Amino acid sequence: MDNRLATLLTRGDSLTRAEYRVLAHLTQHPLLVGNITVRELAQTTFVSTATIMRLCQKLGFSGFSEFIWHCKQLLADTPHIASRAESRPQLPALFNQFIANYQQTFQWATPEKRQQFSALLRQNESFFLYGAGFSYLFAEYLTKKLQVLGKTAFISGPGDSRNIFLSNAARYQVFIAVSRSGETEQVLDKARIAGNIGMTVVAFTRASANTLAGMADLHFALYDEAVHYAAEAAGVTSFESNLVLLMDLLLLEATG
């Protein structure tokens, strides 16, 4: 519940159960204020629009518009969280280390590289993404983001036949590979083909020297505190969170 709207509940002594449900719904979902019509609010809370109008009048407002305006004024105040008796828990010891890792990764994502990615996104409409193993999840994440932006984006992995890539590659302009090691043979195979047929190759890998990075037209290096990718791939590090943050940063800059 947003404390800024909590004062409305104190004025609900004469409300019916249905009217109180509407009021409680808005206090629990303040982002709806100004973004929901009276009909939509009625449908969401399973009441009639007449019930909502009676609620507004009982609270001292002429109608729904005046009630929403008052809510907006309350929400304009500085938000605050009810204080707790206990002190805030300490952040994990590794929190600052993760922050340092993020900063290192973003230093490697130079303005020039970010501008290149933005240009690729603006100038091209079709993207083929590939990832193997755990990296497939992040390639799929970027695929969905590109689709939301209206791009044609296709995701493939080692579970798909090699012929799927060979049959479809010519239809796409940009090949994006996600590989933590940069040495996965299935990924390298597709990157070679993509480069040979004129696709622009973009790669996301760990920062240490690797084959895929050398093949890419645009390479984004990510900090990876694991000593050896093969031995510690299952370990929890900041690599994956670095990767998601970097992808979102690139998309935000490209579409902002």
Phi, psi and chi 1 to 4 in degrees:
 res  aa     phi    psi   chi1   chi2   chi3   chi4
   1 MET       -  138.9  179.1 -172.0  -60.7      -
   2 ASP   -85.0  119.7 -165.7  -52.8      -      -
   3 ASN   -59.5  -23.8  -75.1  -10.3      -      -
   4 ARG   -69.0  -22.9  -68.4  169.0  -66.2  175.7
   5 LEU  -102.5   -4.3  -64.1 -179.4      -      -
   6 ALA   -62.2  -28.4      -      -      -      -
   7 THR   -62.7  -23.9   55.7      -      -      -
   8 LEU   -64.3  -33.8  -66.7  172.1      -      -
   9 LEU   -68.3  -25.1  -64.7  175.9      -      -
  10 THR   -73.6  -11.5   64.2      -      -      -
  11 ARG  -100.2   16.8  -58.8  162.4   60.9  177.4
  12 GLY  -103.9   24.3      -      -      -      -
  13 ASP   -62.6  -35.9  -67.3  -18.8      -      -
  14 SER   -95.5    7.5   62.7      -      -      -
  15 LEU   -79.5  148.8  -58.6 -177.9      -      -
  16 THR   -77.0  169.3   65.1      -      -      -
  17 ARG   -60.7  -40.6 -177.4  174.8  -63.0  178.7
  18 ALA   -65.7  -42.0      -      -      -      -
  19 GLU   -65.7  -40.9  -68.3  165.1  -10.8      -
  20 TYR   -64.7  -35.9 -170.9   87.0      -      -
  21 ARG   -62.3  -39.7 -176.0  166.2   67.0 -113.8
  22 VAL   -64.1  -45.9  174.3      -      -      -
  23 LEU   -64.2  -43.3 -172.9   57.3      -      -
  24 ALA   -64.0  -36.2      -      -      -      -
  25 HIS   -62.9  -42.0 -176.7   75.9      -      -
  26 LEU   -69.0  -37.7  -78.4  178.9      -      -
  27 THR   -69.0  -27.4   58.7      -      -      -
  28 GLN   -84.6  -18.3  -68.2  168.4   -1.6      -
  29 HIS  -131.3   68.6  -55.5   86.8      -      -
  30 PRO   -61.5  -23.3   22.5  -34.3      -      -
  31 LEU   -66.9  -14.5  -67.1  179.3      -      -
  32 LEU   -75.8  -23.0  -67.5  178.6      -      -
  33 VAL   -61.2  120.9  173.0      -      -      -
  34 GLY    86.2   -7.0      -      -      -      -
  35 ASN  -120.9   13.2  -65.1  -52.4      -      -
  36 ILE  -139.6  137.5 -169.4  170.5      -      -
  37 THR   -84.4  167.3   66.5      -      -      -
  38 VAL   -63.2  -35.2   64.2      -      -      -
  39 ARG   -68.1  -42.5  -68.1 -176.5 -177.8  -82.6
  40 GLU   -64.5  -39.9  -68.5  169.5  -20.4      -
  41 LEU   -65.8  -38.2 -178.6   57.5      -      -
  42 ALA   -64.3  -43.2      -      -      -      -
  43 GLN   -65.3  -40.7  -67.6  175.0  -11.1      -
  44 THR   -65.7  -36.7  -58.8      -      -      -
  45 THR  -100.7    4.5   54.5      -      -      -
  46 PHE    61.2   44.5  -54.2  102.3      -      -
  47 VAL  -130.9  175.2  -58.7      -      -      -
  48 SER   -90.3  161.8   65.6      -      -      -
  49 THR   -64.6  -29.5   55.6      -      -      -
  50 ALA   -63.8  -36.4      -      -      -      -
  51 THR   -62.0  -42.0  -63.8      -      -      -
  52 ILE   -67.0  -38.1  -64.3  178.6      -      -
  53 MET   -66.2  -37.9  -61.7  -51.5  -64.3      -
  54 ARG   -65.6  -37.6  -76.3 -165.6  -62.3  -89.7
  55 LEU   -60.3  -46.8  163.6   65.5      -      -
  56 CYS   -59.7  -41.9  -64.2      -      -      -
  57 GLN   -68.9  -37.9  -68.4  166.5    2.6      -
  58 LYS   -65.4  -28.1  -74.7 -176.6  178.7 -179.0
  59 LEU   -85.1   -2.3  -67.4  175.2      -      -
  60 GLY    97.3   16.3      -      -      -      -
  61 PHE  -109.7  152.2  -56.3  106.7      -      -
  62 SER   -72.4  -26.2   60.4      -      -      -
  63 GLY  -173.9 -171.7      -      -      -      -
  64 PHE   -65.3  -39.1 -175.0   70.6      -      -
  65 SER   -63.0  -43.4  -64.4      -      -      -
  66 GLU   -67.6  -37.2 -174.5  179.7   -3.1      -
  67 PHE   -62.0  -45.9  168.6   61.2      -      -
  68 ILE   -65.5  -38.5  -69.7  -62.4      -      -
  69 TRP   -60.5  -42.0 -179.0   87.2      -      -
  70 HIS   -63.5  -41.6  178.8   74.4      -      -
  71 CYS   -61.2  -40.3  -69.6      -      -      -
  72 LYS   -62.8  -38.1  -73.8 -178.1  176.9  179.8
  73 GLN   -65.1  -40.0  -62.4  -52.0  -56.6      -
  74 LEU   -64.0  -40.4  -67.3  175.9      -      -
  75 LEU   -72.8  -17.9  -69.2  171.2      -      -
  76 ALA   -73.0  -19.1      -      -      -      -
  77 ASP   -69.3  158.4  -66.3  -24.3      -      -
  78 THR   -62.6  124.4  -57.7      -      -      -
  79 PRO   -67.6  149.0   25.4  -33.7      -      -
  80 HIS  -143.1  154.6   60.9  -80.4      -      -
  81 ILE  -112.1  135.5  -59.2  173.4      -      -
  82 ALA   -56.2  133.3      -      -      -      -
  83 SER   -70.7  148.6   59.6      -      -      -
  84 ARG  -112.0  151.8  -67.3 -171.7  168.2 -169.3
  85 ALA   -66.3  -38.2      -      -      -      -
  86 GLU   -81.9  154.4   66.4  -87.6   14.9      -
  87 SER   -76.1  160.0   59.6      -      -      -
  88 ARG   -66.0  141.5  -68.4 -176.4  178.9 -179.5
  89 PRO   -67.7  148.0   24.6  -34.0      -      -
  90 GLN   -70.9  147.2  -79.8 -169.3  -40.7      -
  91 LEU   -69.8  150.4  -66.7  170.6      -      -
  92 PRO   -56.6  149.7  -22.8   32.8      -      -
  93 ALA   -59.4  -30.1      -      -      -      -
  94 LEU   -84.7   -2.4  -71.8  175.1      -      -
  95 PHE   -57.7  -50.2 -179.9   80.1      -      -
  96 ASN   -63.4  -32.5  -71.8  -26.5      -      -
  97 GLN   -67.6  -39.7 -175.7   59.5   55.0      -
  98 PHE   -62.6  -42.9  -93.5   51.0      -      -
  99 ILE   -60.2  -42.7  -66.1  -63.2      -      -
 100 ALA   -62.4  -38.7      -      -      -      -
 101 ASN   -65.0  -40.9  -64.0  -14.0      -      -
 102 TYR   -61.0  -45.0  -60.6  151.8      -      -
 103 GLN   -62.6  -38.0  -68.4  173.4  -27.3      -
 104 GLN   -65.6  -43.5 -178.9   60.8   66.8      -
 105 THR   -60.6  -43.9  -71.0      -      -      -
 106 PHE   -71.5  -24.7  -64.4  146.0      -      -
 107 GLN   -65.9  -35.5  -74.6  178.8    2.7      -
 108 TRP   -73.4  -25.3  -70.5  -30.8      -      -
 109 ALA   -83.0   77.4      -      -      -      -
 110 THR   -65.6  159.7   62.3      -      -      -
 111 PRO   -54.4  -36.8  -27.5   35.7      -      -
 112 GLU   -63.0  -44.2  -67.4   75.3   20.6      -
 113 LYS   -66.8  -40.0  -72.6 -172.3  174.9 -176.1
 114 ARG   -66.5  -36.8  -59.1 -160.0  -52.2  -91.0
 115 GLN   -66.4  -37.8  -71.3  169.1    7.9      -
 116 GLN   -61.0  -43.7  -81.1 -176.1  -95.4      -
 117 PHE   -64.6  -42.4 -174.3   87.1      -      -
 118 SER   -59.9  -41.1  -65.1      -      -      -
 119 ALA   -65.1  -41.7      -      -      -      -
 120 LEU   -60.2  -40.2  -76.1  174.1      -      -
 121 LEU   -70.0  -36.2 -158.1   61.9      -      -
 122 ARG   -75.5  -35.4  -71.2 -166.9  -60.2  -92.3
 123 GLN   -92.7  -11.7  -62.9  167.9    7.4      -
 124 ASN  -124.3  152.4  -62.3  -78.9      -      -
 125 GLU  -115.6  -17.4  -65.9  -60.6  -37.7      -
 126 SER  -125.1  130.0   54.2      -      -      -
 127 PHE  -131.7  133.3  -61.3   77.7      -      -
 128 PHE  -110.8  121.3 -165.9  107.4      -      -
 129 LEU  -112.9  144.5  -68.1   92.2      -      -
 130 TYR  -141.3  138.0 -165.2   91.7      -      -
 131 GLY  -154.6  148.4      -      -      -      -
 132 ALA  -118.4  145.2      -      -      -      -
 133 GLY    62.7 -135.4      -      -      -      -
 134 PHE   -63.3  -30.7 -153.0   46.8      -      -
 135 SER   -64.7  -22.4  -66.0      -      -      -
 136 TYR   -59.2  -37.1 -179.4   89.6      -      -
 137 LEU   -60.1  -38.2  -60.7  175.4      -      -
 138 PHE   -81.2  -30.8  -60.3   95.2      -      -
 139 ALA   -65.5  -37.9      -      -      -      -
 140 GLU   -67.1  -39.2 -175.6  176.6   35.4      -
 141 TYR   -57.9  -47.8  175.0   79.9      -      -
 142 LEU   -66.5  -35.1 -175.6   53.0      -      -
 143 THR   -59.1  -48.5  -60.0      -      -      -
 144 LYS   -62.3  -40.1  -61.3  -62.3 -176.3 -175.8
 145 LYS   -62.2  -42.2  -72.0  -79.3 -169.9  172.5
 146 LEU   -65.7  -38.8  -68.9  171.7      -      -
 147 GLN   -63.9  -39.6  -69.7  171.7  -11.2      -
 148 VAL   -61.5  -32.2  168.4      -      -      -
 149 LEU   -78.8   -0.3  -66.6  175.1      -      -
 150 GLY    91.1    9.2      -      -      -      -
 151 LYS   -86.1  155.3  -57.8  -64.5 -178.0  178.5
 152 THR   -85.2  112.3  -60.4      -      -      -
 153 ALA  -133.0  130.8      -      -      -      -
 154 PHE  -123.4  135.9 -178.1   82.7      -      -
 155 ILE  -111.7  138.0  176.0   71.3      -      -
 156 SER  -142.2  159.7 -177.9      -      -      -
 157 GLY  -150.8 -177.9      -      -      -      -
 158 PRO   -59.0  -21.6  -24.6   35.2      -      -
 159 GLY   -71.5  -14.7      -      -      -      -
 160 ASP   -92.0  150.0  -62.6  -34.8      -      -
 161 SER   -63.3  145.3  166.3      -      -      -
 162 ARG   -59.2  -29.0 -170.9  171.3 -175.3  -93.6
 163 ASN   -67.1  -24.8  -71.9  -28.7      -      -
 164 ILE   -61.7  -43.7  -70.6 -179.9      -      -
 165 PHE   -68.6  -46.1  180.0   75.2      -      -
 166 LEU   -61.2  -35.1  -66.2  173.5      -      -
 167 SER   -77.7  -26.3  -59.7      -      -      -
 168 ASN  -109.2  -15.8  -70.2  -82.4      -      -
 169 ALA   -56.0  -40.3      -      -      -      -
 170 ALA   -64.6  -17.4      -      -      -      -
 171 ARG   -82.5  -11.2  -62.0  166.5   46.3 -160.9
 172 TYR  -113.4  152.1  -64.2   88.1      -      -
 173 GLN   -99.7  -30.6  -59.7  159.4  -62.3      -
 174 VAL  -127.4  132.8 -179.7      -      -      -
 175 PHE  -108.0  121.4  177.4   79.7      -      -
 176 ILE  -114.7  119.9  -59.6  179.0      -      -
 177 ALA  -112.9  135.3      -      -      -      -
 178 VAL  -115.3  118.6 -178.5      -      -      -
 179 SER  -151.2  115.4  173.1      -      -      -
 180 ARG   -59.9  -46.2 -178.1  175.5 -175.7  176.8
 181 SER   -79.6  -32.3   67.9      -      -      -
 182 GLY    74.3   13.6      -      -      -      -
 183 GLU  -126.7    3.9  -60.9  -66.1  -12.9      -
 184 THR   -66.4  122.3  -55.7      -      -      -
 185 GLU   -61.6  -39.9 -173.0   52.2   45.2      -
 186 GLN   -61.4  -37.8  -64.0   98.9  -41.1      -
 187 VAL   -69.0  -44.0 -179.4      -      -      -
 188 LEU   -62.0  -39.1  -62.7  178.1      -      -
 189 ASP   -59.4  -46.8  177.2   47.8      -      -
 190 LYS   -69.2  -36.6  -51.5  -54.8 -177.9  -60.0
 191 ALA   -64.9  -38.7      -      -      -      -
 192 ARG   -62.0  -46.8  -69.8 -171.0 -169.9   97.2
 193 ILE   -62.4  -44.7  -63.2  172.3      -      -
 194 ALA   -58.4  -45.0      -      -      -      -
 195 GLY   -64.6  -38.5      -      -      -      -
 196 ASN   -67.6  -29.6  -72.0  -22.9      -      -
 197 ILE   -96.8    7.2   63.8  174.6      -      -
 198 GLY    94.6    8.8      -      -      -      -
 199 MET   -75.3  147.1  -64.4  174.3   69.7      -
 200 THR   -78.1  128.5  -60.2      -      -      -
 201 VAL  -103.6  122.3  177.1      -      -      -
 202 VAL  -115.0  134.2  179.6      -      -      -
 203 ALA  -130.3  140.3      -      -      -      -
 204 PHE  -116.2  114.7  -67.3   86.5      -      -
 205 THR  -142.3  175.1   76.2      -      -      -
 206 ARG   -68.4  162.0   64.2 -175.2  -62.1  173.5
 207 ALA   -74.2  -21.4      -      -      -      -
 208 SER   -65.3  154.4   55.5      -      -      -
 209 ALA   -54.9  133.6      -      -      -      -
 210 ASN  -154.3  161.9   61.6   80.7      -      -
 211 THR   -65.4  -43.4  -54.9      -      -      -
 212 LEU   -62.2  -39.4 -179.1   59.4      -      -
 213 ALA   -58.3  -39.5      -      -      -      -
 214 GLY   -70.4  -22.9      -      -      -      -
 215 MET   -86.8  -17.9  -61.6  167.9   61.9      -
 216 ALA   -81.3  144.7      -      -      -      -
 217 ASP   -74.6  -30.5  -61.1  -64.9      -      -
 218 LEU  -140.3  118.9  177.3   58.2      -      -
 219 HIS  -120.1  130.4  173.2 -124.8      -      -
 220 PHE  -109.9  114.8  -71.1  101.6      -      -
 221 ALA   -90.8  137.2      -      -      -      -
 222 LEU  -119.6  139.1  -69.8   99.2      -      -
 223 TYR   -64.5  135.7 -178.5   85.6      -      -
 224 ASP  -138.7  112.0 -171.0   -5.8      -      -
 225 GLU   -78.3   -7.4   58.1  -94.4   49.3      -
 226 ALA   -64.7  134.7      -      -      -      -
 227 VAL   -68.2  -41.4  176.6      -      -      -
 228 HIS  -140.6  123.0 -172.0  -89.3      -      -
 229 TYR   -60.8  -38.3   71.7   86.7      -      -
 230 ALA   -69.0  -36.6      -      -      -      -
 231 ALA   -82.1  -27.8      -      -      -      -
 232 GLU  -122.0   19.8  -56.8 -170.7   35.9      -
 233 ALA   -60.7  -29.0      -      -      -      -
 234 ALA   -84.3  -10.3      -      -      -      -
 235 GLY   -72.6  156.4      -      -      -      -
 236 VAL   -89.4  118.3  177.4      -      -      -
 237 THR  -134.0 -177.2   71.5      -      -      -
 238 SER   -84.8    0.8   64.0      -      -      -
 239 PHE   -58.3  -50.3  177.9   83.6      -      -
 240 GLU   -66.4  -41.2  -75.7   79.3   14.9      -
 241 SER   -68.9  -35.3   50.0      -      -      -
 242 ASN   -55.2  -44.6  -88.6  -19.3      -      -
 243 LEU   -63.6  -46.7 -178.7   54.5      -      -
 244 VAL   -64.7  -43.6  172.8      -      -      -
 245 LEU   -61.5  -41.2  -74.4  171.8      -      -
 246 LEU   -66.1  -44.0  178.8   57.5      -      -
 247 MET   -59.1  -45.0  -72.7  177.2  171.8      -
 248 ASP   -66.0  -37.8  -76.7  -16.8      -      -
 249 LEU   -62.0  -44.9  172.1   68.6      -      -
 250 LEU   -62.9  -44.0  -67.5  171.8      -      -
 251 LEU   -66.9  -38.5  -67.2  172.8      -      -
 252 LEU   -64.8  -44.1 -178.7   61.6      -      -
 253 GLU   -67.1  -36.1  -74.5 -165.7  -26.9      -
 254 ALA   -72.1  -26.8      -      -      -      -
 255 THR  -109.4   -5.2   58.2      -      -      -
 256 GLY   -74.6      -      -      -      -      -
